[in-house]
Amino acid sequence: MKRAATLRADQTGVGTVEFALAVPVLIAAIVGIFEFSMLLWANAGMQHALGEAARYATLYDSSTSSHVPSDANIKARMDASVFGPGGSGFTTTVSTPAASTCTNCRLLSISYTRTMNLVFISVPPIVISQSKQVYVVS
């Protein structure tokens, strides 16, 4: 009986147990913050690429006979302007919307796919997509 009371009153090792319980939660939180910041970085890169491609699409292109930037050149400008983590996760497209919507417009789209690496949690890939419709000089 005296031995059980002594063990209950003993406080040695409590800090180690609390540390062992708290560290996995802290590590998961730090990794989660890092992964979320990668998504924000990719979002900023997508916004930048869309803006650069939209500016280029509205320019008078003196290097072509029609003076209209081609879809391939607009896409190349968007591909060159995108930044963020893992360049392979970005997908860019340039398309012409339906004629009833706009006759001289292009739809610029970009998406980013990232598989989150959360240490203790498995999540499906996250896809961020953005698009912008721009008027092309005729």
N, C-alpha and C positions, 0 to 999 in steps of 0.2 A: 504494500500500500504506500509506503514511504517512497519507494522507487518510482511509482507512477506519478506521484505528486511532483517529484523532482524533474521528471521528463517533461511534464506539462509546463512547468515554470521555466525550463531552459529555453533561452532565446537565440542560441548560437545557430547559425545557418539560415535564419529567417530571411536575411538579405539576399542570400544566394537563391533561395526558392522564389522570392519575388522577382529577382532579376531574370531568372529562367522563364517565368511566366510573362514578363513584360517585353522581353527582347523580340520574340516573334511578331508581336503586334507592332512594335516600332519599326522593325525591318519591313514589314508589309506596308506600313504607311509611307515610309520613305520611298520604296520602290513604286508604289502607286502614284505618288506625287511626281516622280521622275517620268513614268509612262504617260501621265496626263500632260506633262509639259512637252513631251514629244508630239502629242496630238496638236497642241497649240502652236508649236513650231511649224508643223506641216500645214496647219491652217493659214498661218502667216505667209508661207511660201506659195500656197495656192492663190491667195489674194493678190500677191505680187505678180505671179505669172499671168493671171487673168487681166490685171491692169496693164501690164506690158503688151500682151497680145492685143488687147482692145485699142491701145494707143497706136500700135503698128497697123492694125486693120483699118483705122480711119485715116491713115496717111496717104498722100499721093505718091505712088511708087514710080519713080522715073526710070527704074531699071527694067520694067516690063512694057510691052507695047500697049497694053490696055490701061496701064497706069493704076491698076487695081491689084493690091497684094493677093497672091494666090493663097488658097487654103493651106497648101503645104508650107508656104513661107510663114503664115500666121501660126501654124502648129509648131514649126521649128522655133519660132520666137518664144512661144509659150513653153516648149520643152527646155529651151536654154535659160529661161528666167525662173523656173521653179526651183525652190530650195527647201530643204528640210531633211529629216532623218530618212535614210534608206531610199535613195533615188529610184529604186525599182518598184516601189509601192505606188508611184504616181501613174495615172492614165489620163492622157489628154486627147480631146477630139474637137474638131471644127466641122460644123455641119451647117447646111442651109435650111432654115425653118420653112414651114409650109408657105406657099406663095400668097395665101390669103392674109397671112400675118404681117409680112414685111417683104418687099421685093428685093431690096439691096441689103439684107441683113445676114449676119452669120451668128450662129449659136456656138459660143466657146464653152466647153465643159472640161472640168478636171475633177478627178476623184483620187482619193488616197486610201489605201487599205493597210491596216496595221493589226497584227496579232499581238495583243497585249501580253506581256510577260510578268504577270503577277505571281509572286513566289508560291503562294499557297492556294491560289484560286485559279481555276481554269475558266476563261471567258472566250466567247466566239470573236472572230475578227471584227474590228470596227471599221466602217467605211464612212468617210467624209466626202461629200460631193458639193461642188459649187458650179454655177454656170452664169454666163453673162451674154446678153444679146447685144450686138454692136451693129451700127450702121456702117456699111462699107461704101467708100467713094465710088461713084460710077462714072 
